[in-house]
Amino acid sequence: MRLTFLSFSILLGSTLLAPKVMQAQKTKSVSFAYLPEQSYDRYNQRVSQKTLSQPDGGFLILAHKSVSGYAVERYDGELKRVWSTDLPLTAEESIEGFAQSNQQATVVIYRKTSAAQQLTAYTFDLKTGQKSVGKKLTEAGLRDRRPGVAFSPDGTHTVAWRYLTREQQIKAIIADVYDAQLSQVKERTYDFHDQGAFFSTTVSLGNDGTQYVTLLSDGMKKLSVRRYLNTSTEVKVMSVALGGVFGGQEVMVFDTKFSLQPDNTLYAAAICTERKTGLYHSLKAVRFDFTDEGDMKFAPEVKFSPDYLAEVNKATQGTSKRLEDIYLAQLLVNEDKQLVIIAQKQYEEGGENSPIHSRELHLFGYNEFLAPRWHTIINKNQVAPPAEAFSSIGFRAAIFGPDLQLLTEETIKGKSDLYVRHVDMTTGVVQEPKGLGLKVANDQNLAYVKDFTTWADAKTIIGVSRPSKKSAALMLNKIVVK
């Protein structure tokens, strides 16, 4: 697979900046065994982050080692493998979730047999790697919707759920909440009999085990959040209208993204489109805070006007007549409550086995009061085979104070490398892309696996790549930058 970027970051209104090479102070690499994963649902990657950093500079990895299964591995800060524990999988099983707390890692396995669907969890002791006996979290009928799972931000709580439906319509969700030892804390029913014929729902879990259930209803125009406590039967609800009729056009929600913070503040972003024309209408952001009396902050919308389209065409050197194929990718909030919403253009070329394209990033910055401050477009043009697209092309992001770092594998001016762009979350200024000085193969085979990219700290990046055309092996890299 060849990952190619035709151009690079542009801050709106500024000139095109040439990339600089940012030589690493130290790069350490060790061989890494990885077998590309085959998915029957390539558009819904269940686990996109397979490397989890640790406070001591080490990290955990969930790697597909062979046809017969995975391994959970712990490395120290010098890439020395501390332990490795096999996690065999049958042909009927797949990975559904991966998380860690300060004591253990948790992997959830989805299993579909001729009789039922099950979610089973295994824990791995961080010190020894010892694997627990499997714990069944939930079970659904063979013809039911696929069950789901979510983790709290600190990995100490898990919620697994199954759907109750009538004629394919969701009527309720049965959820089981578990603590760090996978002991059941609560069984709850989220009742949706009061909803209409069509709605969308997601479940998020707080560090204290509180569940937050989001609902898009009323013709995909209304967003509601329901809070379920484990210590009370009271259900608290906050709602806001995101769609409606504006300027004679009926507007509905096209895409959403949610991010629950450690303090149980829930951020929501929505791209809205015109129902009749499909034209992109606006980006809307909401913050739900259920502490004390509860507070909901609705940000002024960012309109996708003709002027915005002109900015996109200028940044991408394009001639598009309308915005298309742009989806919400990530919501990032720093300690000062500054929010950045990242959307990405991504589409299939055409046909079942045609390449996947991943293009420009749209960034929107908000201050701590959820007022829009800036927006910018970062241009890129990636192409990958469909089987590998969502684990390779795209970007990785991390925040350190007001500094947002974006990492991608690119070929710029003939040099294939991992590049970092720094974005000031206060002003939106995007620095020119800086290469890490890491050799990355420039051919048609797998050269970089995005899923294993993480930051140990603001100056230390962990990643998996292949160094040259002559090498068939992937390498696990620790890169310390100046």
URCOR-V361401 format. One record per backbone hydrogen bond with DSSP energy under -1.0 kcal/mol. NH is the residue of the N-H (numbers start at 0). CO is the residue of the C=O. E is the energy in kcal/mol with one decimal. If there is no record, write none. Layout:
[[NH:CO:E] [NH:CO:E]]
This chain:
[[13:10:-2.5] [19:432:-1.9] [21:434:-3.3] [24:479:-2.0] [25:479:-1.7] [27:477:-2.3] [29:475:-2.0] [31:473:-2.1] [34:63:-3.2] [43:40:-1.7] [49:450:-2.3] [51:59:-2.2] [53:57:-2.8] [56:53:-1.9] [58:74:-1.9] [59:51:-2.8] [60:72:-2.5] [61:49:-2.4] [62:70:-2.4] [64:62:-1.0] [65:68:-2.0] [68:65:-1.4] [69:86:-2.4] [70:62:-1.8] [71:84:-2.5] [72:60:-2.6] [73:82:-2.4] [74:58:-2.7] [75:79:-2.3] [78:75:-1.7] [81:73:-2.9] [82:73:-1.2] [84:71:-2.6] [86:69:-3.1] [88:67:-2.6] [92:89:-1.5] [93:109:-2.0] [95:107:-3.3] [96:107:-1.5] [98:105:-2.2] [100:103:-3.0] [104:123:-2.2] [105:98:-3.1] [106:121:-2.7] [107:96:-2.3] [108:119:-3.5] [109:93:-3.0] [110:117:-2.5] [111:91:-2.0] [112:115:-2.6] [116:139:-2.8] [117:110:-2.7] [118:137:-2.1] [119:108:-2.4] [120:134:-2.9] [121:106:-2.5] [123:104:-2.4] [124:129:-2.1] [125:102:-2.3] [128:124:-2.8] [131:122:-2.4] [134:120:-2.6] [136:118:-3.2] [137:118:-1.2] [139:116:-2.9] [147:160:-1.9] [149:158:-2.2] [151:156:-2.1] [154:151:-1.8] [157:177:-2.1] [158:149:-2.6] [159:175:-2.2] [160:147:-2.4] [161:173:-1.9] [163:171:-3.0] [165:168:-2.3] [168:165:-1.6] [170:163:-3.3] [171:163:-1.6] [172:189:-1.9] [173:161:-2.5] [174:187:-3.2] [175:159:-2.9] [176:185:-3.3] [177:157:-3.3] [178:182:-2.1] [181:178:-2.0] [184:176:-3.6] [185:176:-1.4] [187:174:-2.9] [189:172:-2.9] [191:170:-2.8] [194:191:-2.0] [199:215:-1.9] [201:213:-1.4] [203:211:-2.4] [205:209:-3.2] [208:205:-1.8] [210:227:-2.4] [211:203:-2.8] [212:225:-2.6] [213:201:-2.0] [214:223:-2.7] [215:199:-2.7] [216:221:-2.4] [220:216:-2.3] [221:216:-2.4] [222:239:-2.8] [223:214:-2.6] [224:237:-2.9] [225:212:-2.8] [226:235:-3.0] [227:210:-2.8] [235:226:-1.4] [237:224:-2.2] [239:222:-2.3] [241:220:-3.0] [242:220:-2.5] [243:250:-2.0] [245:248:-2.9] [248:245:-1.8] [250:243:-4.0] [251:272:-2.6] [252:219:-3.3] [253:270:-3.2] [254:270:-1.5] [256:268:-2.0] [258:266:-2.3] [260:264:-2.8] [263:260:-2.3] [265:287:-2.6] [266:258:-2.6] [267:285:-2.8] [268:256:-2.5] [269:283:-2.6] [270:254:-2.4] [271:281:-2.9] [272:251:-2.5] [273:278:-2.6] [274:249:-2.9] [277:273:-2.4] [280:271:-3.2] [281:271:-1.4] [282:301:-2.7] [283:269:-2.8] [285:267:-2.6] [286:296:-2.6] [287:265:-3.2] [288:294:-3.1] [293:290:-2.4] [294:288:-3.5] [296:286:-2.6] [298:284:-2.6] [301:282:-2.5] [303:280:-2.2] [304:302:-1.6] [308:304:-2.1] [309:305:-2.1] [310:306:-1.9] [311:307:-2.2] [312:308:-2.5] [313:309:-2.0] [314:310:-2.4] [315:311:-2.5] [317:312:-1.7] [326:343:-2.7] [328:341:-3.1] [329:341:-1.9] [331:339:-2.5] [333:337:-1.9] [336:333:-2.0] [338:365:-1.5] [339:331:-2.5] [340:363:-2.5] [341:329:-2.9] [342:361:-2.6] [343:326:-3.0] [344:359:-2.1] [345:324:-2.6] [346:356:-2.2] [348:354:-2.7] [353:350:-1.1] [355:383:-2.9] [356:346:-3.4] [357:381:-2.3] [358:344:-3.4] [360:377:-2.8] [361:342:-3.0] [362:375:-2.8] [363:340:-2.1] [364:373:-2.9] [365:338:-2.9] [366:370:-2.1] [369:366:-2.0] [372:364:-3.3] [373:364:-1.3] [375:362:-2.1] [377:360:-2.4] [381:357:-3.0] [383:355:-1.9] [387:384:-1.2] [388:384:-1.2] [390:387:-1.2] [391:388:-1.1] [392:388:-1.3] [395:406:-1.8] [397:404:-1.8] [399:402:-2.6] [402:399:-1.8] [403:422:-2.8] [404:397:-3.2] [405:420:-2.6] [406:395:-2.9] [407:418:-2.2] [409:416:-2.4] [411:414:-2.1] [414:411:-1.8] [416:409:-2.4] [418:407:-3.2] [419:433:-2.3] [420:405:-2.6] [422:403:-3.1] [423:428:-2.3] [424:401:-3.3] [427:423:-3.1] [430:421:-3.0] [433:419:-2.3] [434:19:-2.3] [435:417:-2.3] [439:415:-1.0] [440:465:-3.3] [448:463:-2.0] [449:390:-1.1] [451:448:-1.4] [452:449:-2.1] [453:461:-2.1] [455:459:-2.1] [456:459:-1.2] [460:478:-2.6] [461:453:-3.1] [462:476:-2.0] [464:474:-2.1] [465:446:-2.3] [474:464:-3.3] [475:29:-3.5] [476:462:-3.5] [477:27:-2.7] [478:460:-2.9] [479:25:-2.8] [480:458:-2.5]]
